[in-house]
Amino acid sequence: MKTNAYISPKLLQRISDAISNNWVSSYIDPTGQMREYSVVMPDEHYLTLTSDVIDDECEYVISIDEEEICYFTIPVTHKVLSPDMEQVLSLFNQCSARVIWQEINRTSKLPALGVKYKSYS
């Protein structure tokens, strides 16, 4: 795989809109080293954003319908990022924020729907 952190402004906006307006699913492996966010886009394409810590590097991949559109690896200790890398990382942050918003929104509506929380003793 080649390193490519560039996403065209039009595609970047399309991805950002999909994250903002659709359900974002997340998967984190049991070690916490790999995260994957997935979104079904309005045009029925399947968007995935994956980050994976491998040794002392973090790999970021964005794919649409399993075709990589963006890929790069940075050392875990790396502090300075290119503007393209920062834009891509902002998409990952947007996914994370969306998942948190979804959970807060879902749990705040449960009492209004008559759903009771389970209690464990």
C-alpha positions in Angstrom: 0.0 0.0 0.0 1.1 3.5 -0.8 0.9 6.4 1.6 -1.8 8.7 0.5 -3.3 11.1 3.1 -5.0 13.4 0.5 -8.8 13.4 0.0 -10.3 15.9 -2.4 -12.4 18.7 -0.8 -15.5 17.4 -2.5 -15.0 13.8 -1.2 -14.0 15.1 2.2 -17.3 17.0 2.5 -19.3 14.0 1.3 -17.7 11.8 3.9 -18.1 14.4 6.6 -21.8 14.8 5.7 -22.3 11.1 5.8 -20.9 10.9 9.3 -23.0 13.8 10.5 -26.3 12.6 9.0 -26.2 8.8 9.3 -25.8 6.2 11.9 -22.1 5.5 12.8 -21.3 2.0 14.0 -18.1 1.4 15.9 -16.0 -1.7 16.7 -13.0 -1.7 19.0 -11.0 -4.9 19.3 -10.6 -6.4 22.8 -7.0 -5.0 23.0 -8.1 -1.5 22.2 -5.4 -1.3 19.4 -7.8 -1.4 16.5 -10.9 0.8 15.9 -13.3 0.7 13.0 -16.1 3.1 12.3 -18.6 2.2 9.6 -21.4 4.3 7.9 -23.9 3.4 5.2 -23.8 6.5 3.0 -27.0 8.0 1.5 -26.1 6.6 -1.9 -25.8 3.1 -0.3 -22.0 3.0 -0.4 -20.3 1.6 2.6 -17.8 3.9 4.3 -15.2 2.5 6.8 -12.6 4.4 8.8 -10.0 2.1 10.5 -7.2 3.0 12.8 -4.8 0.3 14.0 -1.8 0.5 16.3 1.0 -1.8 15.1 4.2 -1.8 17.2 5.1 1.9 17.4 3.0 3.2 14.5 -0.6 4.0 13.9 -2.1 3.1 10.6 -5.2 5.0 9.3 -7.3 3.7 6.4 -10.5 5.2 4.9 -12.4 3.0 2.4 -15.6 3.2 0.4 -17.0 -0.2 -0.6 -13.7 -1.8 0.5 -11.7 0.4 -1.9 -9.0 2.3 -0.1 -9.3 6.0 -0.8 -6.8 7.2 1.9 -4.0 5.5 3.8 -1.1 6.6 5.9 1.0 5.4 8.9 2.5 7.7 11.5 4.8 6.9 14.4 2.9 7.0 17.7 5.2 9.7 19.1 4.9 11.9 16.0 3.7 15.4 16.9 3.7 17.3 13.6 1.1 16.3 11.0 0.6 17.5 7.5 -2.7 19.4 6.8 -4.0 16.4 4.8 -3.3 14.1 7.8 -5.0 16.5 10.1 -8.1 16.6 7.9 -8.3 12.8 7.9 -7.8 12.6 11.7 -10.6 15.1 12.1 -12.9 12.6 10.3 -12.0 10.0 12.9 -12.7 12.5 15.7 -16.0 13.3 14.0 -16.9 9.6 14.1 -16.1 9.3 17.7 -18.1 12.4 18.6 -21.1 11.1 16.6 -21.0 7.7 18.4 -21.0 9.5 21.7 -23.9 11.8 20.6 -25.9 8.7 19.4 -25.5 7.0 22.8 -26.5 10.1 24.7 -29.4 10.7 22.4 -30.6 7.1 22.6 -30.4 6.9 26.4 -32.1 10.2 27.0 -35.1 9.0 25.0 -35.5 5.6 26.7 -37.6 6.9 29.7 -39.9 8.8 27.4 -40.5 5.5 25.4 -41.4 3.7 28.6 -38.1 1.7 28.7 -36.8 1.0 32.1 -33.2 0.5 32.9 -32.1 -2.9 34.2 -30.8 -3.0 37.7 -28.4 -5.6 38.8 -27.7 -6.7 42.3 
